[in-house]
Amino acid sequence: MRHARDFAVTVLVLGLLGGAAGVLWSLLAPRPPYVMTKQGPLLADPSTQALIAADGWFAVVTGVLGLVCGAVGYSLSRRGRPLAVVLGLAAGGLLGAYLTLVVGRAVNLGAQSVTAAGQAMTLTPGPLGLTAQGVMCAWPLLAVGLFFALEGVAGYRDSPLRRPLGGQDPYGPLSSYDISGR
């Protein structure tokens, strides 16, 4: 029962963080400029880097949250139920990334229309979106990866293999050897 609770709480917290991350992504990411024509919106600059920059900002926002969630999840799960937390980090990271995408598309913070100087053309910022769907995995991969890295470091530090022979020197203390041969 505790495992299910830890899993559910982890997924719920990461889902809530996904909503906040969507607002932050909407605020930080540039939007591609569109021109309104009779046929509908048309990308004003087909060579714009705004589409790629939106992917980059998504990866930065969700990646940082993944690292933070992995470290916090590891520190809170030291009491004995790490499997539920790791699974919660993976599922919650996917949910958080999806909610970041949904909320970021819905919220238009930082978007504004610009009228081109000397022309009757109004540039309208387009919607946020992802062109590289792989960045959706940044949050869960970094969260689980950091969790396992921290677990590996702690496991090595506590391992008896790190101190062979029970931590004793196999040759005894150095003071018992006489260098002169006596």
N, C-alpha and C positions, 0 to 999 in steps of 0.2 A: 504494500500500500504506500509506503514511504517513497519507493522508487517511482511509482506513477505520479505521486504528488510533486516530487522534485522535477520530473520530466515536464509535467504540465506547467509548473510555475516558470521553469526556464523558457519554455516555448512562449508562454504568455508575455513575459517580460521582454523578450526579444521582439515579439510582434508589436508591442507598444513602442519600443525603440525604433522599429521600422517606420511607424507613422511620423515620429519626430525627425527621423533621417530623411524622409521624403520632403518635408518642409525645408530642411537645410539644403538638400540637393537642388530643390527648386530655386532657392535663393542664390546659390553659388554658380550653377551651371548656365552657360550662355545659351541662348536660343537662336536657331537659324532664322534669318530674315526672310519673310515672304512678302510678295507684292500681290495685292488683290486685283484680279483681272475679271473680265466678263465670264471667263470660263471657270473661275474659282481661284483659290490661292496658288501661287506659283513661286517656287524657290527663287529668291532674288539673286543669289550668288551660288551657282551649282558647285563651285570649288570651295565653299565655306568649310572652315574647320570647326564650326560650332557643333556639328553632329558628333565629331570625334571627341571634342572637349566635354560634351555632356556625358559620354561614356567614361572618360577619365575622372570627372568629378564624382560620378556614381561609384567608381571603383575606390576612390580615395575615401569618400564618406563611409561606405559600407566596409571597406578594409580596416579603417581605424576602429570602427565599432566592433568588427570581428576580433581584433586584437584585444580591445578592452574587455569584451565579453568573455573571451578565452581566459584572460588573466583573472577576472573576477570569478568566473565559474570554477576555475581551478582552486582558487583560495577558499571559496565557500564549500567545495566538495571534499576538502581534506578530512572531513569527519567520517567518511567511510562509504559514500554512495556515488563514486565518480561515474559509473556507467550510465546512470540515469541522466546525469548532467551533460555528459558527452553527447548522448543521443539527443538531448534537448537542445544543445548548442547547434547540432547539425540541422535538426528539423526547424528550430526557431530561427536559425540563420537564413534558411531558405524562405521561411515565412516573412522574416524581417526584410529581406531583399525584395521580395515580391511586393510587400506593402510600401516599401520605399519607392518602387517604380510607380505603383498606383497613385499614391499620394502626391509624388513629385509631378506626375502628369496632370493631376487635377488642380493643384495649387499653382497659381501664376505669380509668385513673388519675384520681383526683380524684372518682370516683363513690362515693356512699354513700347508704344508706337512712336516712330520717328518719321518726320516728313523730310524728304530729300531737299536740299537747298537748291532753289531755282527751278524745281520741277514740281509737277502736281502729283508726285508719286508718294504714297505713304507706305513705309515699310512696317510690317506687323510681325512681331516675334511669333514664331511657330511653337507648336507644342513640344515638350520634352519627350524624348524617347531614347531607346537604346538601339544602336546599330550593331553592337557586339554583344550578343546575348550571354556570352561566357562570363561577363563581369557580374552576373547574378550569383555566381559561385564564390565571389571574393569573401563575403561575410562568413558563410559556414566553413570554408576551407581554412581561413586564417584563424577562426575561433578554435576549431578542433585541432588544427596543426599546432597552435601555441599551447593548448591544453596538453597535448601529447609530448611536446618538447619539455614543458615544465615537469611533467610526470616522469619523463626519462631522466632529467637532471636529478630530481629528488630520488628516484630509484637507484641511480648510480651512486649518489652520495651515501645512501643507506645500505648499499650492497656489501655483503661480506666478501665478494670477489675483489672489491677495491682494496681490501686489507687481507692479503693471503696469510695463512697460518694463524688466523684469529687475531691479527694485528701485532703479533710478536715477531721479533727479529730472529730468524733461524740460526744465527751465529752467536746469539747472546749479546750482552752489553760489550761495547768496545773496550771498556776499562779492564776487562778480564784477560785481554791479550797483551802479551809482552812483546814488544817489537824487537828487543835485543835477542830473542830466542830462548830465554830462560824459562 
